[in-house]
Amino acid sequence: MVTHHKLIVGNCMTMSEIPDNSVHLAVTSPPYFNAPFDYKDLFDSYDQYLGVLKNVAKELFRVLNDGRIFVLNIDDMLVNGEKFPIVADATKIFLDAGFRYRDKIIWKKPDGYLRISKRSGVLLQNPYPMYFYPDNLLESIIIFQKGKKFDYKSVPKDIRKKSKINKKEFKENKWYMTLWKFNNVMPGSPLEKDIAAFPEELPYRAIKLFSHVGETVLDPFAGSGTTMKVARKLKRHSIGIEIKSEIVDTIKTKTGFGAQKQLNNKDTFKIIYRKDAKRK
């Protein structure tokens, strides 16, 4: 089937181009709060960061259809020695916006991803109580729902059949657990330069588990376009919002609409530039 993809280049605190109740699934990972390795000093304060999430939460609740799911990949952040409880604060923000808390999944990165750092190594220098500071190997995937239930009968039988989940994949990769294990994006990936992207496996599972073929998937922090790429692969329409205009070519390439796109493919890709887009 033909799918349609739209990239809005601008600030996701407003989503005026997206009608009410028109999105069937939202999957995103906001920027880490002032992470020294990715977004150092991006936000003036933690309150400003939470203010962005509040605006996004309100807009997501508006554009999502009733009964539909929002998947949020987020985690606490250590900045200049201070740990910020982002998971707890973000959860409250989305609950206050009207969402229902449905589930929480922990994403575990490979054991070799971390080595003993200066933070955790403090205990080796001082092997006594009160010197323990763990390094983080985990991230949170929080699942919210708009409304209390989904109308299963609203999906035509042929669409349900086309969207059927592979039970073997479900069991072998242990999707049924609240602990998911898969690799993070490896450093040096050419399409992820200066972008803290999540791996394709995360939106892949979310899209397979919470949307049907031909439905629309939204990522308000599109980044390099991972969610949009996977949505197209799984025959869903997609909308991405990304404030940095310099990433547009990367998103086009990643989603298959760059210079090397397949000429015979009828899928469409539209770009909307807003005045609030950040340019070089």
C-alpha positions in Angstrom: 0.0 0.0 0.0 1.0 3.6 -0.5 2.0 5.5 2.6 2.3 9.2 3.2 4.9 11.0 5.4 5.1 14.5 6.6 8.0 16.3 8.3 7.2 19.5 10.1 10.4 21.6 10.7 9.7 23.6 13.8 8.9 23.5 17.5 6.8 20.6 18.7 5.2 22.6 21.6 2.5 23.4 19.0 1.2 20.9 16.5 -1.3 23.2 14.6 -0.9 21.3 11.4 -2.2 18.1 13.0 -6.0 17.8 13.5 -7.6 16.7 16.7 -7.9 12.9 17.2 -6.1 12.1 13.9 -3.0 10.2 15.2 -3.1 6.5 16.1 0.2 6.2 17.9 2.9 8.5 19.2 6.4 7.3 19.8 9.2 9.6 20.9 12.4 10.2 22.9 12.9 13.9 23.9 16.3 15.4 24.1 18.2 14.4 27.3 18.1 17.3 29.7 21.4 19.2 29.3 23.3 15.9 28.8 27.0 16.9 28.6 27.6 14.3 25.8 24.7 15.5 23.6 22.7 18.5 24.7 24.9 20.5 27.0 23.3 23.8 28.2 20.4 23.3 25.7 17.9 24.4 28.3 18.3 27.4 30.6 16.9 25.4 33.5 15.2 22.2 34.5 11.9 24.0 34.8 12.2 25.1 31.2 12.7 21.5 30.2 9.7 20.4 32.1 7.7 23.3 30.5 8.5 21.9 27.1 7.2 18.5 28.1 4.0 20.1 29.5 3.2 21.8 26.2 4.0 18.6 24.2 1.8 16.6 26.5 -1.2 18.8 25.9 -0.7 18.7 22.2 -0.2 14.9 22.1 -3.4 14.4 24.1 -5.3 16.6 21.6 -4.0 14.9 18.4 -4.2 11.3 19.6 -7.4 9.4 18.9 -9.4 8.0 21.8 -8.0 4.8 23.3 -4.7 5.2 21.6 -1.1 4.9 22.9 1.8 7.2 23.5 5.2 5.6 24.0 7.8 7.8 25.8 11.4 6.8 26.0 13.0 8.9 28.7 15.3 8.7 31.7 16.8 10.5 34.6 19.8 12.5 33.9 23.0 13.3 35.8 24.2 16.9 35.1 27.2 18.5 36.8 26.9 16.0 39.7 23.1 16.5 40.2 20.6 13.8 39.4 17.3 15.0 38.0 14.1 12.7 38.5 12.9 13.1 35.0 11.0 9.9 34.8 8.9 10.8 37.8 8.3 14.4 36.7 7.5 13.4 33.1 5.0 10.8 34.3 3.2 13.3 36.4 3.2 15.8 33.5 1.5 13.4 31.1 -1.0 12.2 33.8 -1.9 15.9 34.4 -2.4 16.3 30.7 -5.1 13.6 30.8 -3.3 10.4 29.9 -3.7 7.2 31.7 -0.6 5.4 33.0 -0.7 1.9 31.3 2.8 0.3 31.7 6.5 0.8 32.2 9.2 -1.2 30.4 12.9 -1.0 31.1 15.2 -1.1 28.2 18.5 -2.7 29.1 21.5 -1.9 27.0 24.3 -4.5 26.4 26.5 -5.3 29.5 29.6 -4.2 27.6 28.1 -0.7 27.0 29.4 0.6 30.3 32.7 0.3 32.1 33.4 1.5 35.7 33.4 5.3 35.4 34.7 8.1 37.7 31.2 8.1 39.2 30.9 4.4 40.1 34.6 4.1 40.7 34.5 6.4 43.7 33.7 3.3 45.8 36.9 1.6 44.6 38.9 4.6 45.9 36.8 4.7 49.1 35.4 1.2 49.8 33.2 2.4 52.6 29.4 3.1 53.0 28.0 6.3 51.5 30.4 6.3 48.5 28.2 4.4 46.1 27.1 6.0 42.9 25.9 3.6 40.2 26.3 4.0 36.4 23.1 3.7 34.4 22.7 0.8 31.9 18.9 1.3 31.7 16.3 3.6 30.1 12.6 3.8 30.7 9.9 3.2 28.2 6.6 4.6 29.6 3.4 3.7 28.0 0.4 6.0 28.3 -3.1 5.7 26.9 -5.7 8.3 26.0 -8.9 7.1 27.6 -9.6 3.8 29.4 -10.1 1.5 26.5 -9.6 0.9 22.8 -12.5 0.0 20.5 -11.2 -3.2 18.9 -14.3 -3.5 16.7 -13.4 -0.2 15.0 -10.7 -1.9 13.0 -11.8 -3.7 9.8 -11.0 -7.4 9.7 -8.8 -7.2 6.7 -6.6 -4.5 8.4 -6.4 -6.6 11.6 -5.2 -9.5 9.5 -2.6 -7.4 7.7 -1.4 -6.1 11.1 -1.1 -9.5 12.8 1.9 -9.8 15.2 4.3 -12.6 14.6 3.9 -14.8 17.7 7.3 -16.4 17.2 9.0 -13.0 17.2 7.0 -12.0 20.2 8.1 -15.0 22.2 11.7 -15.4 21.1 12.5 -11.8 21.6 10.6 -11.7 24.9 8.4 -8.8 24.1 6.0 -10.0 26.8 8.4 -8.9 29.6 8.8 -5.5 31.2 12.6 -5.9 30.5 13.6 -5.4 26.9 17.1 -6.1 25.8 18.5 -4.7 22.6 21.5 -2.7 21.4 21.7 1.1 21.5 22.8 3.1 18.4 26.5 2.5 18.0 28.8 5.5 18.1 30.1 6.7 14.7 26.9 5.9 12.8 27.0 8.4 9.9 23.3 9.3 10.1 23.4 9.8 13.8 26.2 12.4 14.1 25.4 14.8 16.9 22.0 13.2 17.4 21.1 11.0 20.4 18.9 8.6 18.4 17.2 5.5 19.8 17.6 2.2 18.0 15.1 1.1 15.4 14.0 -1.8 17.5 12.2 0.5 20.0 9.8 2.1 17.5 9.6 -1.2 15.7 8.1 -2.9 18.7 5.9 0.0 19.6 4.5 0.3 16.1 3.9 -3.4 15.7 2.2 -3.7 19.2 0.1 -0.5 19.2 -0.9 0.4 15.6 -2.4 -1.1 12.5 -1.3 -1.1 8.9 -2.4 2.2 7.2 -2.6 4.2 10.5 -0.6 7.3 11.4 2.4 7.3 13.7 3.7 10.6 15.2 7.2 11.4 16.6 7.2 15.0 17.9 11.0 14.8 18.5 11.9 13.2 15.2 15.6 13.6 15.4 17.2 11.6 12.5 13.8 10.2 11.5 14.1 6.7 13.0 10.4 6.4 13.9 9.4 7.7 10.4 11.7 5.1 8.8 10.2 2.2 10.7 6.7 3.4 10.2 7.2 3.4 6.4 8.8 0.0 6.6 5.7 -1.3 8.5 3.3 0.3 6.0 2.1 3.1 8.4 1.8 6.8 7.6 4.1 9.0 9.7 4.4 12.6 10.9 7.7 13.9 12.4 8.4 17.2 14.0 12.0 18.4 14.2 13.2 21.9 15.1 16.6 21.6 13.5 16.5 22.3 9.8 20.0 21.0 9.2 18.8 17.5 10.0 16.2 17.5 7.1 18.6 15.8 4.6 19.5 13.1 7.1 15.8 12.4 7.7 15.1 12.2 4.0 18.0 9.8 3.5 17.1 7.7 6.5 13.4 7.4 5.5 14.3 6.5 1.9 13.3 9.8 0.3 16.8 11.1 -0.4 18.7 11.2 -3.7 18.8 7.4 -3.9 15.1 6.9 -3.4 13.3 4.2 -5.3 11.8 5.9 -8.3 9.0 3.3 -8.7 7.8 3.7 -5.1 4.6 5.8 -4.8 5.0 6.7 -1.1 5.0 10.5 -0.6 7.2 12.8 1.6 6.2 16.3 2.4 8.2 19.0 4.3 6.6 21.9 6.1 9.0 24.7 7.2 7.8 26.9 10.1 9.2 30.2 11.1 10.4 28.8 14.4 12.7 26.2 12.8 16.3 26.5 14.0 18.7 27.1 11.1 22.5 27.0 11.0 
